[in-house]
Amino acid sequence: MRLTGGEGKGRRLLDAPDHVRPTSGRIREQLFFMLLEYLEDANVLDLFAGTGSLGIEALARGARQATFVDKDRESIRVTKSNLDRCKFTDRANVIQGDVFRLLRRPFHLGGPFDLVLADPPYREDTLAALLESLRDNQLMVPDGVFIYETQLKEKWVDVEGWTMFDKRTIGGTVLYFVRLSETPTQ
């Protein structure tokens, strides 16, 4: 696995632990081509980080800061090693823990975020729960973008306050591009 663009393009990243399904280089390249306008000086949250490849691509392409969250100890180790290889440790915050618990305690994460990337295990239907947590805990800036990677069989679900503005299918993978359409009232 290699960085597909930006600072350090082509730099080799450590592979994922056996139980982790990393985002392919082809998908990362297309995704970040579409996200170029959102990356400059962005504060990024990479949920279910795995190897950290999505957040590291964001840093390589101009993001200011990235926070990586994963509950798996081996994934956290690989993410930290990949950040070190790319010399991005000073712009990264790596947190081991359950994504949903941490989303309920947003002060641990360092938001609000301009861009949130989520690539959960494909066997879990987590889209609605993630959107509700991000909205209810005010973790995104106005006009922030949320990207959700999933398999073809997981369908979009409408969640109050969110608007899907793009959807891309690449092989057996779907990327949903979502924006908070209204600020929740407290």
C-alpha positions in Angstrom: 0.0 0.0 0.0 1.4 3.4 -1.0 0.4 7.1 -0.7 -1.5 8.0 -3.9 -0.7 11.7 -4.0 0.5 14.9 -2.4 3.5 15.2 -0.1 5.3 11.8 -0.1 3.4 10.4 -3.1 4.4 6.8 -3.6 5.7 6.4 0.0 5.1 2.8 1.2 2.7 2.3 4.1 2.6 -0.7 6.4 0.0 -3.2 5.5 -3.1 -3.7 7.6 -3.5 -6.4 10.2 -5.1 -9.6 8.7 -8.6 -8.7 10.1 -8.6 -5.2 8.6 -9.9 -4.3 5.1 -8.0 -1.2 4.0 -9.3 1.2 1.4 -7.7 0.3 -1.9 -5.3 2.7 -3.6 -7.7 3.1 -6.5 -10.5 4.2 -4.2 -8.2 6.5 -2.2 -6.9 8.1 -5.4 -10.4 8.8 -6.8 -11.8 9.9 -3.4 -9.0 12.4 -2.7 -9.2 13.8 -6.3 -12.8 14.6 -5.5 -11.9 16.1 -2.1 -9.1 18.5 -3.2 -11.2 21.6 -2.5 -12.0 20.5 1.0 -8.5 19.5 2.2 -6.5 22.8 2.4 -5.9 23.5 6.1 -8.7 21.1 7.1 -9.1 19.4 10.5 -9.8 15.8 9.6 -11.3 12.9 11.7 -10.6 9.4 10.4 -13.0 6.9 12.1 -12.3 3.2 12.1 -8.8 4.2 11.0 -7.3 0.8 10.3 -3.9 1.6 8.8 -4.6 5.3 8.9 -4.4 5.5 5.1 -7.4 7.8 4.6 -6.3 10.4 7.2 -2.6 10.2 6.1 -3.7 10.8 2.4 -5.6 13.9 3.7 -2.5 15.1 5.5 -0.3 14.5 2.5 -2.7 16.6 0.4 -2.9 19.7 2.6 -4.9 19.0 5.7 -3.6 20.8 8.8 -4.4 18.2 11.4 -5.9 14.6 11.6 -7.3 12.6 14.4 -7.4 8.8 14.0 -9.7 6.6 16.0 -9.8 2.8 16.1 -10.5 0.3 18.9 -8.0 -2.3 17.6 -4.6 -2.2 19.3 -2.8 -3.6 16.2 -4.5 -1.0 13.9 -3.4 1.8 16.3 0.2 0.5 16.2 0.2 0.4 12.3 -1.4 3.8 12.1 1.3 5.3 14.4 4.0 3.6 12.4 2.6 4.9 9.1 2.4 8.4 10.5 6.0 8.2 11.6 7.1 6.9 8.1 5.4 9.8 6.5 6.7 12.3 9.1 3.2 13.4 10.0 3.2 12.6 13.8 3.3 16.3 14.7 0.0 16.9 12.9 -1.8 13.8 14.2 -3.7 12.6 17.2 -4.2 8.9 17.5 -6.8 7.5 19.9 -7.6 3.9 20.7 -11.2 3.4 21.7 -14.7 2.6 20.6 -15.8 5.1 17.9 -19.3 5.6 19.3 -18.2 6.1 22.9 -15.7 8.7 21.8 -18.2 10.5 19.6 -20.4 11.0 22.7 -17.4 12.7 24.4 -16.3 15.1 21.6 -13.8 17.0 23.8 -11.5 14.0 23.5 -11.4 14.3 19.7 -10.3 17.9 19.1 -13.1 19.0 16.8 -15.0 20.5 15.2 -13.9 18.9 12.0 -14.0 20.1 8.4 -13.8 16.5 7.0 -14.9 13.2 8.6 -13.9 9.9 6.9 -15.5 6.7 8.0 -14.7 3.2 6.7 -16.3 0.9 9.2 -16.2 -2.9 8.9 -18.5 -3.8 6.1 -20.5 -6.2 8.2 -21.8 -3.4 10.4 -24.6 -1.0 9.4 -23.4 2.1 11.1 -24.3 5.0 8.8 -27.4 6.3 10.7 -25.7 6.0 14.1 -22.6 7.9 12.9 -24.6 10.7 11.3 -26.7 11.1 14.4 -23.6 11.2 16.7 -21.8 13.7 14.5 -24.9 16.0 14.4 -26.0 15.7 18.0 -22.5 16.3 19.4 -21.7 19.2 17.0 -18.5 17.6 15.7 -18.5 19.3 12.3 -18.1 22.8 11.1 -20.9 24.4 9.1 -20.5 23.0 5.5 -18.2 20.2 6.7 -18.1 17.0 4.7 -18.7 13.5 5.8 -17.5 10.5 3.6 -18.8 7.1 4.3 -17.3 4.0 2.6 -19.4 0.9 2.5 -20.3 -2.1 0.4 -22.9 -2.0 -2.4 -25.6 -3.8 -0.3 -25.7 -1.2 2.4 -28.1 1.5 1.3 -28.3 5.2 2.1 -30.5 6.1 5.0 -32.1 9.5 5.5 -31.1 11.1 8.8 -32.5 14.5 9.8 -30.2 17.4 9.2 -28.0 15.6 6.6 -28.0 15.8 2.8 -26.2 13.4 0.5 -24.7 15.5 -2.3 -22.8 12.8 -4.2 -22.5 9.0 -4.4 -19.8 7.1 -6.2 -19.6 3.4 -6.9 -16.2 2.0 -7.5 -16.2 -1.8 -8.0 -18.1 -3.3 -5.0 -17.6 -0.1 -2.9 -19.9 2.8 -2.5 -18.8 6.2 -1.2 -21.5 8.6 0.2 -20.6 12.3 0.3 -22.7 14.0 2.9 -23.1 17.5 4.3 -24.8 18.7 7.4 -27.7 20.7 6.0 -28.9 22.4 9.1 -27.4 23.2 12.5 -29.2 21.3 15.3 -31.0 23.4 17.9 -30.1 22.6 21.5 
